[in-house]
Amino acid sequence: MTTLRGDLDLITSILRETFRTEPFKRDYDAVFERVADIVRRHGLTENPRNLRFRFILCMQEFFDGIPQDQWRIKDPTFVKQSEDFAIARFREWIVEQVT
């Protein structure tokens, strides 16, 4: 039996693996198709492109909270913080939608 927590962990794993891939080699369409398949098991029927857009909004939320002159987009630690923040917010959004 699949649990929401287990599926959220799977989604996190998928997204983290995606970010480890070189940017120009990432297949976001395939990634969010997989995410859509996973959340569908919990009654959340979303188009993969909508999920991708939702994730982008989560990422944007991170950057909105920091003055632009403090963005360190060439700093791997800063980039990792933005990715982790977006993944956490995306997970929260999924939980809100299915509960």
N, C-alpha and C positions, 0 to 999 in steps of 0.2 A: 504494500500500500504506500502510495506516495504522500508525503506530508508537505505542507506549504513551506515549512522551515527548510526541509531538504531541497525543495525546488528553488528556494531563494538562494541557498548555498550554491546550487548548480548554476544558477544565473550569474551569481558573483564570480564563480570560477570561469565561466564562459567569457564574461566581460574582462576579467583580469588577463586571461590568456590572449584576448584580442589586443589589449594594450601592450602586451609584450611583443607582439608582431610589429614589424616595421610599418610605419604609417601608410606608405604607399602600397603595401601588400595586404592591408586589412580588407576583409569582405564584410562590410557592415550589413549588407542585405541578408547574407546568409546567417550572420550572428543574430539579427533581430527576428529572422524567421524561426530560428531555434527557440529564442525567448518567447515568441508568440505561441509556439507549440506547447511550451512548458506552462505558461499562464492559462492557456486554454483548458488544461486539466482542472483548473480551479474556477472555471466559469467566466473567466475574463477573455472575451473574444475581441481581440484588438488586431488591427492591421499591423504588420511588421513595421511599416513606414511610420505609423503613428507612434509605435513604441520607440522607434529610433528618435523621432522628434521629441517625445517626452523625455528621453534620456538627455538629449541636447539641452532641454530646458533645465534639467537638474544640473548639468555642467554649467550652464549660464548662471544659475543661482550662486554657485561658488564664486564666479568672477564678479558678479554684481555686489558681493559683500566685501570686495577689496578694491580700493582706489586703483585705477588703471596704472598709475605711475609706480605702483608696488607689484605689478604682475612680473613674475620672473619666468617667462615661458621657456627660457633656455636652461633653466635649473631643473634637473630631473626630480629633485625632491618636491619642488613646488608643483610640477606637473603631476606627480604621483598623488599629492594631496588633493588636487582637483579631481583626479580620477576616482580616488577613494570616496571623496565627498559625493560625487555624482552617483556612484554605485549605491552608497548608503541611502541617498534621497530617492533613488529609483526603487530600491527595495521597499522603502516606506510607502511610496506611492502604490506599489503593487499590493501591499498589505491593506492599504485603505480601500482599494478597489474590490478586493475579494472578501473582505470581512464586513 
